[in-house]
Amino acid sequence: MADIIGTIVTLVETVQSAVALYKRIEGLPTQMTQLGKRIERLGPFLSRLEVFIKKRPAAASSSLYSGQKQDLRQLLNAINGHIKKATDLFERYEKGILSRSHDLEFRARWISQLWFSLVENSPEKVQAILDDIEYDRGVLSDYLALMAVDKQPDNPTPAPGPAPAPAPKKITNSPGNKNTTNMPKANNLSPSPASVKRPSPSPSPIPRQDFKILFVDPYHSERTAIAESLLGLFRELTLLSKSNTPWRISNVSSAGFFVKSSSDLVPIISSLNYSYPSWKMDFKPGGPGDVPKPEALKAIFDNNWANYPFKNTIKSQISSRPSVGLTKDVFTNYDYIIVFTKREHDNMVKLKEAVAATAKERQKARVLHLGVYLGGEIFYPTLAKGAKEDVEQMNRHEWNKKVAQIKTALKEFLRQEMRWQMPELPDAGKDFGKKGKDGGKKEADVAKNKKKEGGKDGVNATGAKAKGKG
């Protein structure tokens, strides 16, 4: 990380200079004022990263895999370029410079301001820089979370005193090869651990309502099915509620990294420079016959939570969902590509850079590790084998825990990135049951009265009573 620290130090100074310049200028147009504020909000992210790497260089280095380090370097270079563009705009506005190449200046300040407002300060040009810096801030926030910057102690040396309680047992995220000496370790999460506090996104004048999300795991199997289903249920619950919480996601989908079906990235994925050889897994064909396992879906759908009619619709859709691979346009079509472990995140950022090099254009999608919202990894559960009832119950318990993890992480993702809150709704399952019992009791009472009046025989009354008990 030695080369990164030098870049960060320089970048922090560049941001500070840009902010000082922005604050010095009076009468800036509204959009350029927003640009200055956005640069100002970027500063604390960079400063925290600088302090963390300086104080704990070993921890900083071990917290990222090679693809993630490369992506962070490129991100810092991109931020530097965007800040320089903004600084140039501020300087020319302040000095009234028409063209740097010809060293032309306006003599009157009001002419300078008018020219910037009509020509150089066109909404499209400044908005492009605004969008770039906002994207940079979001990705930088992701990396601060990946590195657990805000969770690291300031003083790594333990203070004298009684011995601390033993730490929870950790499971090494071993990729399967023998050479795992330098590999970072990851926690195997409990069902509902404390979430990592991530910086809130900076506000925008008109919140977007068209975010697109893609969930990815190696073979497009149960974790992606769980995540996709839960977002579908969250959406319907949000639309059903009468709260003012908007649903800002227009499309949710999923895919498999090592799946051939529908993929045009197989050659690129096969040739990636993986951080560990075993992280290059065998490809599976995928296709219509490859669908999520029913036992995993039962943990989502076979309960009373969100027990509305739309639940069966989502279950039917996800149960028959075929396994498909990735396509070259995923990084331009989606806003968030969400994976479940740091290994998968490292593979995905390598793929993103490879696709960018081939397409020679910016790939807008942010690659997110969902586990950082819980403080660890979201692995597949360890399942028992067999068809006995006790084995099935054990596996159902494991899938219940996994659904709880993913649900908690998704709620935190939606809260932080989409400013969403879980709507308060009555327990639909209990309400439906209560209505059924009340309706049955009324029918039984009516039949009983009719029997007393001699209008009907006792058969209908008995049937009504049975229906009421049911």
C-alpha positions as CSV (number, residue, x, y, z in Angstrom):
1,M,0.0,0.0,0.0
2,A,3.1,2.3,-0.1
3,D,2.2,3.6,-3.5
4,I,-1.4,4.2,-2.5
5,I,-0.5,6.3,0.6
6,G,1.5,8.8,-1.5
7,T,-1.5,9.1,-3.9
8,I,-3.8,9.7,-1.0
9,V,-1.7,12.4,0.6
10,T,-1.5,14.3,-2.6
11,L,-5.2,13.9,-3.3
12,V,-6.2,15.1,0.2
13,E,-4.2,18.3,-0.5
14,T,-5.8,18.7,-3.9
15,V,-9.3,18.4,-2.4
16,Q,-8.4,20.9,0.4
17,S,-7.2,23.4,-2.2
18,A,-10.3,22.9,-4.3
19,V,-12.5,23.5,-1.3
20,A,-10.6,26.6,-0.2
21,L,-11.0,28.0,-3.7
22,Y,-14.7,27.3,-3.9
23,K,-15.3,29.0,-0.5
24,R,-13.3,32.0,-1.6
25,I,-15.5,32.8,-4.7
26,E,-18.6,34.8,-4.1
27,G,-21.7,34.6,-6.3
28,L,-21.1,31.2,-7.8
29,P,-24.0,29.8,-9.9
30,T,-26.1,27.2,-8.1
31,Q,-24.8,24.2,-9.9
32,M,-21.1,25.1,-9.2
33,T,-22.0,25.7,-5.6
34,Q,-23.3,22.1,-5.5
35,L,-20.1,21.0,-7.1
36,G,-18.1,22.7,-4.4
37,K,-20.2,21.2,-1.6
38,R,-19.8,17.7,-3.1
39,I,-16.0,18.0,-3.2
40,E,-16.1,19.2,0.4
41,R,-18.1,16.1,1.4
42,L,-15.5,13.9,-0.3
43,G,-12.7,15.2,1.9
44,P,-13.5,13.3,5.1
45,F,-13.6,9.9,3.3
46,L,-10.1,10.5,2.0
47,S,-8.8,11.8,5.3
48,R,-10.0,8.7,7.2
49,L,-8.5,6.4,4.6
50,E,-5.2,8.3,4.9
51,V,-5.1,8.0,8.7
52,F,-6.0,4.3,8.6
53,I,-3.3,3.4,6.1
54,K,-0.6,5.4,7.9
55,K,-1.4,4.0,11.4
56,R,-2.1,0.4,10.3
57,P,-0.3,-0.3,7.0
58,A,-0.3,-4.1,7.6
59,A,-4.0,-4.2,8.4
60,A,-4.8,-2.0,5.4
61,S,-2.7,-4.2,3.1
62,S,-4.2,-7.5,4.3
63,S,-7.8,-6.2,4.2
64,L,-7.9,-6.1,0.3
65,Y,-7.1,-8.7,-2.3
66,S,-5.1,-7.8,-5.4
67,G,-8.0,-6.9,-7.6
68,Q,-9.4,-4.7,-5.0
69,K,-6.1,-2.9,-4.4
70,Q,-5.8,-2.2,-8.2
71,D,-9.4,-0.9,-8.3
72,L,-8.7,1.4,-5.3
73,R,-5.6,2.8,-7.1
74,Q,-7.6,3.5,-10.2
75,L,-10.4,5.1,-8.2
76,L,-8.0,7.5,-6.5
77,N,-6.5,8.5,-9.8
78,A,-10.0,9.0,-11.2
79,I,-10.9,11.2,-8.2
80,N,-7.8,13.3,-8.8
81,G,-8.8,13.9,-12.4
82,H,-12.3,14.9,-11.5
83,I,-11.1,17.3,-8.8
84,K,-8.7,18.9,-11.2
85,K,-11.5,19.5,-13.7
86,A,-13.6,21.1,-11.0
87,T,-10.7,23.3,-9.8
88,D,-10.1,24.5,-13.3
89,L,-13.7,25.5,-13.6
90,F,-13.5,27.5,-10.3
91,E,-10.2,29.2,-11.3
92,R,-11.5,30.3,-14.7
93,Y,-14.7,31.5,-13.2
94,E,-12.8,33.5,-10.6
95,K,-10.3,35.0,-13.0
96,G,-12.5,35.3,-16.0
97,I,-10.3,33.2,-18.2
98,L,-11.9,32.5,-21.6
99,S,-9.3,30.0,-22.8
100,R,-6.2,28.6,-21.2
101,S,-4.7,27.6,-24.5
102,H,-4.8,31.2,-25.8
103,D,-4.6,32.9,-22.4
104,L,-7.6,35.0,-23.1
105,E,-9.4,36.8,-20.2
106,F,-12.5,38.9,-19.8
107,R,-11.9,42.4,-18.6
108,A,-15.2,42.8,-16.8
109,R,-16.3,40.3,-14.1
110,W,-19.9,40.4,-15.1
111,I,-19.0,39.3,-18.7
112,S,-17.0,36.4,-17.2
113,Q,-20.0,35.3,-15.1
114,L,-22.4,35.6,-18.1
115,W,-20.1,33.6,-20.3
116,F,-19.7,30.8,-17.8
117,S,-23.5,30.7,-17.2
118,L,-24.3,30.5,-20.9
119,V,-21.3,28.5,-22.4
120,E,-18.7,27.0,-20.2
121,N,-21.0,26.4,-17.2
122,S,-23.6,24.6,-19.2
123,P,-25.7,22.3,-17.0
124,E,-24.5,19.2,-18.9
125,K,-20.8,19.9,-18.4
126,V,-21.0,20.6,-14.7
127,Q,-23.5,17.8,-14.1
128,A,-21.1,15.3,-15.6
129,I,-18.4,16.3,-13.0
130,L,-21.0,16.2,-10.3
131,D,-22.0,12.7,-11.2
132,D,-18.4,11.5,-11.5
133,I,-17.6,12.8,-8.0
134,E,-20.7,11.3,-6.5
135,Y,-19.9,8.0,-8.1
136,D,-16.3,8.2,-6.7
137,R,-17.6,9.0,-3.2
138,G,-19.9,6.0,-3.3
139,V,-17.2,3.6,-4.4
140,L,-14.7,5.1,-1.9
141,S,-17.3,4.5,0.8
142,D,-17.5,0.8,-0.3
143,Y,-13.8,0.4,0.1
144,L,-13.8,2.0,3.5
145,A,-16.4,-0.5,4.5
146,L,-14.4,-3.4,2.9
147,M,-11.3,-2.4,4.9
148,A,-13.3,-1.9,8.1
149,V,-11.7,1.5,8.4
150,D,-14.2,2.9,10.9
151,K,-14.0,-0.3,13.1
152,Q,-10.2,-0.4,13.5
153,P,-8.9,0.7,17.0
154,D,-6.7,3.8,17.1
155,N,-4.2,2.1,19.3
156,P,-3.5,-1.5,18.2
157,T,-1.5,-2.2,21.4
158,P,-3.7,-3.7,24.1
159,A,-3.9,-1.7,27.4
160,P,-2.7,-3.5,30.6
161,G,-5.4,-5.1,32.7
162,P,-7.4,-8.3,32.9
163,A,-7.3,-10.5,29.8
164,P,-10.1,-9.8,27.3
165,A,-12.9,-12.3,26.7
166,P,-12.0,-14.8,24.0
167,A,-12.9,-13.6,20.5
168,P,-15.6,-15.5,18.5
169,K,-14.3,-18.4,16.5
170,K,-13.4,-17.4,13.0
171,I,-13.5,-19.5,9.8
172,T,-10.8,-18.9,7.3
173,N,-12.0,-18.0,3.8
174,S,-9.8,-20.5,2.2
175,P,-10.1,-20.8,-1.5
176,G,-9.1,-24.4,-1.4
177,N,-5.4,-24.2,-2.4
178,K,-2.6,-25.1,0.0
179,N,-0.8,-21.7,-0.1
180,T,-3.1,-19.7,2.1
181,T,-0.5,-18.1,4.4
182,N,-1.1,-14.6,3.3
183,M,-4.9,-14.8,2.8
184,P,-7.1,-12.5,4.9
185,K,-9.6,-14.2,7.3
186,A,-13.3,-13.6,7.4
187,N,-16.0,-14.1,10.0
188,N,-18.7,-16.7,9.5
189,L,-21.6,-14.5,10.5
190,S,-24.3,-15.2,13.1
191,P,-28.0,-14.7,12.0
192,S,-28.2,-11.1,13.2
193,P,-24.9,-9.5,14.0
194,A,-24.3,-5.8,14.5
195,S,-24.2,-3.9,11.2
196,V,-21.2,-1.8,10.0
197,K,-21.9,1.9,10.1
198,R,-21.3,3.3,6.6
199,P,-21.4,6.9,5.7
200,S,-24.8,8.1,4.3
201,P,-24.9,9.0,0.7
202,S,-24.9,12.7,-0.1
203,P,-28.4,14.1,-0.8
204,S,-29.5,14.9,-4.4
205,P,-32.1,17.4,-5.4
206,I,-34.3,14.7,-7.1
207,P,-33.9,11.2,-5.8
208,R,-33.6,8.7,-8.5
209,Q,-36.4,6.1,-8.9
210,D,-34.8,3.9,-11.5
211,F,-31.9,2.0,-9.8
212,K,-31.0,-1.4,-11.3
213,I,-29.5,-4.1,-9.2
214,L,-27.9,-7.4,-10.1
215,F,-27.0,-10.1,-7.6
216,V,-24.1,-12.4,-8.5
217,D,-22.6,-15.6,-7.0
218,P,-20.5,-18.3,-8.7
219,Y,-23.4,-20.5,-10.1
220,H,-26.5,-18.3,-9.9
221,S,-28.0,-20.4,-7.1
222,E,-29.6,-20.1,-3.7
223,R,-28.1,-16.9,-2.3
224,T,-29.0,-14.9,-5.4
225,A,-32.5,-16.4,-5.4
226,I,-32.9,-15.4,-1.7
227,A,-31.7,-11.9,-2.2
228,E,-33.8,-11.4,-5.4
229,S,-36.9,-12.7,-3.7
230,L,-36.4,-10.6,-0.6
231,L,-36.1,-7.4,-2.6
232,G,-39.2,-8.3,-4.5
233,L,-41.1,-8.8,-1.2
234,F,-39.7,-5.5,0.2
235,R,-40.9,-3.7,-2.9
236,E,-44.4,-5.1,-2.7
237,L,-44.6,-4.3,1.1
238,T,-43.4,-0.8,0.4
239,L,-46.0,-0.2,-2.3
240,L,-48.7,-1.8,-0.1
241,S,-48.0,0.5,2.8
242,K,-49.4,4.0,3.1
243,S,-46.1,5.5,4.2
244,N,-44.1,8.1,2.3
245,T,-41.1,5.8,1.8
246,P,-40.4,5.6,-2.0
247,W,-39.3,2.4,-3.7
248,R,-36.3,3.6,-5.8
249,I,-35.4,0.4,-7.6
250,S,-36.9,-0.3,-11.1
251,N,-35.2,-3.6,-11.9
252,V,-33.7,-6.5,-9.8
253,S,-32.1,-9.5,-11.4
254,S,-29.3,-12.1,-10.8
255,A,-26.7,-14.1,-12.6
256,G,-23.8,-16.6,-12.1
257,F,-20.1,-15.7,-12.5
258,F,-19.1,-19.2,-13.8
259,V,-22.3,-20.0,-15.8
260,K,-22.2,-20.4,-19.6
261,S,-25.9,-20.0,-20.4
262,S,-26.6,-16.6,-22.0
263,S,-23.1,-15.4,-21.2
264,D,-20.7,-13.7,-23.7
265,L,-18.0,-13.2,-21.1
266,V,-16.7,-16.8,-20.8
267,P,-13.4,-16.1,-22.6
268,I,-12.7,-13.0,-20.5
269,I,-13.6,-14.7,-17.2
270,S,-11.4,-17.7,-18.2
271,S,-8.4,-15.5,-18.8
272,L,-8.6,-13.3,-15.7
273,N,-5.6,-13.0,-13.4
274,Y,-7.2,-14.4,-10.3
275,S,-5.7,-13.6,-6.9
276,Y,-5.5,-17.4,-6.2
277,P,-5.6,-20.2,-8.8
278,S,-8.5,-22.0,-7.0
279,W,-10.7,-19.0,-7.4
280,K,-11.0,-19.8,-11.0
281,M,-13.8,-22.4,-10.8
282,D,-15.2,-24.7,-13.4
283,F,-18.0,-23.4,-15.6
284,K,-21.4,-24.9,-15.4
285,P,-23.8,-25.0,-18.4
286,G,-26.8,-23.5,-16.5
287,G,-30.0,-23.1,-18.5
288,P,-33.7,-23.8,-17.8
289,G,-33.1,-27.0,-16.0
290,D,-30.9,-25.4,-13.4
291,V,-33.2,-23.7,-10.8
292,P,-32.8,-22.8,-7.1
293,K,-33.2,-25.7,-4.6
294,P,-36.7,-25.8,-3.0
295,E,-35.4,-26.3,0.5
296,A,-33.7,-22.8,0.4
297,L,-36.8,-21.1,-1.0
298,K,-39.0,-22.7,1.8
299,A,-37.0,-20.6,4.3
300,I,-38.4,-17.5,2.5
301,F,-41.9,-18.4,1.5
302,D,-43.1,-21.1,4.0
303,N,-43.9,-18.8,6.9
304,N,-46.3,-16.1,7.9
305,W,-44.0,-13.1,7.1
306,A,-45.4,-10.9,4.2
307,N,-48.2,-13.4,3.8
308,Y,-50.0,-11.5,1.0
309,P,-51.1,-12.8,-2.4
310,F,-48.0,-11.4,-4.1
311,K,-45.8,-13.8,-2.1
312,N,-47.0,-16.7,-4.2
313,T,-46.4,-14.8,-7.4
314,I,-42.8,-14.1,-6.4
315,K,-42.3,-17.7,-5.3
316,S,-43.6,-19.0,-8.6
317,Q,-41.3,-16.7,-10.6
318,I,-38.1,-17.4,-8.6
319,S,-38.7,-21.2,-8.4
320,S,-38.6,-21.5,-12.2
321,R,-35.8,-19.0,-12.7
322,P,-33.2,-20.5,-15.0
323,S,-29.5,-20.2,-14.2
324,V,-27.8,-17.7,-16.5
325,G,-24.3,-16.1,-16.9
326,L,-22.9,-12.6,-17.2
327,T,-23.0,-10.4,-20.3
328,K,-20.6,-7.6,-21.4
329,D,-23.2,-4.9,-20.7
330,V,-23.8,-5.7,-17.0
331,F,-21.5,-2.9,-15.8
332,T,-23.3,-0.3,-17.9
333,N,-26.9,-1.6,-17.5
334,Y,-26.8,-1.9,-13.7
335,D,-26.1,0.6,-11.0
336,Y,-25.2,-2.0,-8.3
337,I,-23.7,-5.4,-8.8
338,I,-23.9,-7.1,-5.4
339,V,-21.9,-10.2,-4.3
340,F,-21.7,-12.0,-1.0
341,T,-18.0,-12.5,-0.1
342,K,-14.7,-10.6,-0.5
343,R,-13.5,-13.4,-2.8
344,E,-16.4,-12.8,-5.1
345,H,-15.9,-9.0,-4.9
346,D,-12.2,-9.4,-5.9
347,N,-13.2,-11.6,-8.9
348,M,-15.9,-9.1,-9.9
349,V,-13.7,-6.0,-9.8
350,K,-11.1,-7.8,-11.9
351,L,-13.8,-8.6,-14.5
352,K,-15.0,-5.0,-14.4
353,E,-11.5,-3.7,-15.3
354,A,-11.1,-6.4,-18.0
355,V,-14.4,-5.4,-19.6
356,A,-13.6,-1.7,-19.3
357,A,-10.3,-2.3,-21.1
358,T,-12.1,-4.2,-23.9
359,A,-15.0,-1.7,-24.3
360,K,-12.7,1.3,-23.7
361,E,-15.5,3.1,-21.9
362,R,-16.5,3.8,-18.3
363,Q,-18.3,1.0,-16.5
364,K,-20.7,2.7,-14.2
365,A,-21.9,-0.1,-11.9
366,R,-20.6,-0.2,-8.3
367,V,-19.5,-3.6,-7.2
368,L,-20.8,-4.1,-3.6
369,H,-20.0,-6.8,-1.1
370,L,-23.3,-7.3,0.8
371,G,-21.5,-8.8,3.8
372,V,-20.0,-5.5,4.8
373,Y,-23.4,-4.3,5.9
374,L,-23.1,-7.1,8.5
375,G,-19.4,-6.9,9.2
376,G,-18.3,-10.2,7.6
377,E,-18.9,-12.7,4.8
378,I,-22.2,-14.4,3.7
379,F,-21.1,-17.9,2.9
380,Y,-23.3,-20.8,1.7
381,P,-24.5,-22.8,4.7
382,T,-23.0,-26.2,5.6
383,L,-25.8,-28.6,4.9
384,A,-26.3,-32.2,6.1
385,K,-26.9,-34.9,3.5
386,G,-29.8,-37.4,3.5
387,A,-33.5,-37.5,3.2
388,K,-34.5,-38.2,6.8
389,E,-36.8,-35.8,8.6
390,D,-34.2,-34.7,11.1
391,V,-31.7,-33.9,8.4
392,E,-34.3,-31.9,6.5
393,Q,-35.1,-30.0,9.7
394,M,-31.4,-29.3,10.3
395,N,-31.0,-27.9,6.8
396,R,-34.1,-25.8,7.1
397,H,-32.6,-24.3,10.2
398,E,-29.4,-23.4,8.4
399,W,-31.3,-21.8,5.5
400,N,-33.4,-19.9,8.0
401,K,-30.3,-18.4,9.4
402,K,-29.0,-17.6,5.9
403,V,-32.2,-15.9,5.0
404,A,-32.0,-13.8,8.2
405,Q,-28.5,-12.7,7.4
406,I,-29.3,-11.7,3.8
407,K,-32.5,-9.9,5.0
408,T,-30.7,-7.9,7.6
409,A,-27.9,-6.9,5.1
410,L,-30.4,-5.9,2.5
411,K,-32.4,-3.7,4.9
412,E,-29.2,-1.9,5.8
413,F,-28.2,-1.6,2.2
414,L,-31.6,-0.1,1.3
415,R,-31.5,2.2,4.3
416,Q,-28.0,3.6,3.5
417,E,-28.1,3.7,-0.2
418,M,-31.8,4.2,-0.9
419,R,-32.9,6.0,2.3
420,W,-35.5,3.3,2.7
421,Q,-37.2,2.1,5.9
422,M,-39.1,-1.1,6.4
423,P,-42.8,-0.1,6.3
424,E,-45.0,-1.0,9.3
425,L,-47.7,-3.4,8.2
426,P,-50.0,-5.7,10.2
427,D,-49.1,-9.4,10.3
428,A,-51.0,-10.5,7.2
429,G,-51.0,-14.2,8.2
430,K,-52.6,-13.5,11.5
431,D,-55.1,-11.1,10.1
432,F,-56.2,-13.6,7.5
433,G,-56.5,-16.3,10.1
434,K,-58.6,-14.0,12.3
435,K,-60.9,-13.1,9.4
436,G,-61.4,-16.8,8.6
437,K,-62.3,-17.6,12.2
438,D,-64.6,-14.6,12.5
439,G,-66.3,-15.5,9.3
440,G,-66.7,-19.1,10.3
441,K,-68.2,-18.2,13.6
442,K,-70.7,-15.9,12.0
443,E,-71.8,-18.6,9.6
444,A,-72.1,-21.1,12.5
445,D,-74.3,-18.6,14.4
446,V,-76.5,-18.1,11.4
447,A,-76.9,-21.8,10.8
448,K,-77.7,-22.4,14.5
449,N,-80.4,-19.8,14.4
450,K,-81.9,-21.3,11.3
451,K,-81.9,-24.7,13.0
452,K,-83.8,-23.3,15.9
453,E,-86.3,-21.7,13.5
454,G,-86.7,-24.9,11.7
455,G,-85.6,-23.5,8.4
456,K,-82.8,-26.0,7.7
457,D,-81.7,-29.4,8.8
458,G,-78.7,-30.0,11.1
459,V,-76.3,-31.0,8.3
460,N,-75.6,-27.4,7.2
461,A,-75.3,-26.3,10.8
462,T,-72.7,-29.0,11.4
463,G,-70.8,-28.1,8.3
464,A,-70.8,-24.4,9.3
465,K,-69.5,-25.3,12.8
466,A,-66.7,-27.3,11.3
467,K,-65.9,-24.5,9.0
468,G,-65.8,-22.1,11.9
469,K,-63.3,-24.3,13.8
470,G,-61.1,-24.6,10.7
